[in-house]
């Protein structure tokens, strides 16, 4: 198995992190808007990191494995 190209993996990570941050901020802003920014950041990261590690990135890397490794997908 070929390991993913680092540059492509960085691009994929950014491509899924950016919309996820935007979505979470839009959804949570009404409830968290009055909290201090460090606390909002703590809550956002507590939701984002597990979602990225266990759901979003495994899904995205499985779908784009051929592109990431430079081999044709089957």
N, C-alpha and C positions, 0 to 999 in steps of 0.2 A: 504494500500500500504506500502510495506516494504522500508525503506530508504536504499540506497546503502551502501555497506561495504566500509568504508573509505580507507582501504588499496587497494582494487580493484579500487576504483575511482582514487586514486593517480596514480596507475599503468596505468590506461586507459588515464588519463590526460597526463602523460609523453609519452605514446605511440603515442599520436596524436600530441603533441607539438613538439617533436624532429623532426619528418619528415617534419612538417610544417615549422619550423625554417630553416631546411636544404634546403628545396625547395625555400623558400623566399630569403634566402641568395644567392643561386645559380642564381636565376632569377634577383635579384636586384643588385648584386655585380658589374656588368659592369657599371650600371648607378650611383651607390652610392659609388663606391670604393674610390673616391677621397675626399669624405666628411669626416669630423671628426667623430670618433667613437661614441661620444654621440649623434650626429645628426642621424647617421645611426641607432643606437639603438632606438631612439625616433620614427623614421619612421617605423622600423620593428615592434615595439610594437603597434604602432597606427594601423597597418594592422592586426597584430596577434590577439589582444585581442577581437575586435568585431567579427572577423571570428570564433574564438574559442567559444565565448559566444553565438552567434546567429546561427551558422551553424554547425561547426564541432562537438562540444561536444553534442549538442542536438541529432544530427544524430547518433553519436557513442553510447550514453547512451540508446537511443531508441532501437538500434540493439542489445545491450548487457545487457539489463535490467535484464533478468533472471540470468545471470552470476553475475552481480553486486549485486543483492539482495539475491542471493542464492536460488532462486526459479526457477522451470522449466519455460522456455519461451513457449508461445503458438503460 
